[in-house]
Amino acid sequence: DYKGQKLAEQIFQGIILVSAIIGFIYGYITEQFGWTVYIVMAGFALSCLLTLPPWPMYRRNPLKWLPVQDSGTEEKKPGDRKPKRHSKS
């Protein structure tokens, strides 16, 4: 559902933003850029774990689909199509 997608996107962006800020500050204090990268990667992994699986909190507002209607016409087979003719330029 659309509300669940919006929630997942907000959670994903929030975790990435917070981990980037924390990683930058910690890396600046320790003067180690590697720690910044590790903390951002950990935030990315955490956000993927929380947003990629179809958790029930993202499926609270399911979409209502239209019922299937029988059109009454037969489907055309791929061989029934007329070949396209290209105009000569």
C-alpha positions as CSV (number, residue, x, y, z in Angstrom):
1,D,0.0,0.0,0.0
2,Y,1.0,3.6,-0.5
3,K,1.0,4.6,3.2
4,G,3.3,1.6,4.0
5,Q,5.7,2.6,1.2
6,K,5.8,6.2,2.5
7,L,6.5,4.9,6.0
8,A,9.3,2.6,4.8
9,E,10.9,5.5,2.8
10,Q,10.7,7.8,5.8
11,I,12.3,5.2,8.1
12,F,15.0,4.4,5.5
13,Q,15.9,8.0,5.0
14,G,15.8,8.8,8.8
15,I,18.2,5.9,9.7
16,I,20.6,6.8,6.9
17,L,20.6,10.5,7.9
18,V,21.2,9.7,11.6
19,S,23.9,7.2,10.9
20,A,25.6,9.6,8.6
21,I,25.6,12.4,11.2
22,I,26.8,10.1,14.0
23,G,29.4,8.5,11.7
24,F,30.7,11.9,10.6
25,I,31.0,13.2,14.2
26,Y,32.6,10.1,15.5
27,G,35.0,9.9,12.5
28,Y,35.9,13.6,13.0
29,I,36.6,13.1,16.7
30,T,38.7,10.0,16.2
31,E,40.3,11.3,13.0
32,Q,39.5,8.0,11.3
33,F,37.4,8.2,8.1
34,G,37.0,4.4,8.2
35,W,34.8,4.6,11.3
36,T,32.5,7.0,9.4
37,V,32.2,4.5,6.6
38,Y,31.5,1.6,9.0
39,I,28.8,3.5,10.9
40,V,27.1,4.6,7.7
41,M,27.3,1.0,6.3
42,A,25.8,-0.3,9.6
43,G,23.0,2.3,9.3
44,F,22.3,1.2,5.8
45,A,22.2,-2.5,6.8
46,L,19.8,-1.7,9.7
47,S,17.6,0.3,7.4
48,C,17.5,-2.5,4.8
49,L,16.6,-5.0,7.5
50,L,13.7,-2.8,8.7
51,T,12.3,-1.7,5.4
52,L,12.9,-4.4,2.7
53,P,10.9,-7.3,4.2
54,P,7.1,-7.0,4.0
55,W,6.6,-6.4,7.7
56,P,2.9,-6.2,8.9
57,M,3.4,-2.5,9.8
58,Y,3.7,-1.7,6.1
59,R,0.6,-3.7,5.1
60,R,-2.1,-2.0,7.2
61,N,-3.9,-0.3,4.3
62,P,-4.2,-2.9,1.4
63,L,-5.3,-1.7,-2.0
64,K,-8.8,-2.7,-3.1
65,W,-8.5,-4.3,-6.6
66,L,-11.3,-4.3,-9.1
67,P,-12.9,-7.7,-9.7
68,V,-11.9,-9.7,-12.8
69,Q,-14.2,-9.1,-15.8
70,D,-14.7,-11.6,-18.6
71,S,-14.2,-9.6,-21.8
72,G,-15.9,-12.3,-23.9
73,T,-13.3,-12.1,-26.7
74,E,-10.6,-14.7,-27.3
75,E,-7.0,-13.7,-26.9
76,K,-5.1,-13.3,-30.1
77,K,-2.2,-15.6,-30.7
78,P,1.2,-14.1,-31.6
79,G,0.9,-15.7,-35.0
80,D,-2.4,-14.0,-35.8
81,R,-0.8,-10.5,-36.0
82,K,-0.2,-9.0,-39.4
83,P,3.5,-8.3,-40.1
84,K,4.4,-4.6,-40.2
85,R,5.6,-3.1,-43.4
86,H,8.3,-0.6,-43.3
87,S,8.1,2.3,-45.7
88,K,11.1,2.9,-48.0
89,S,12.7,6.3,-47.6
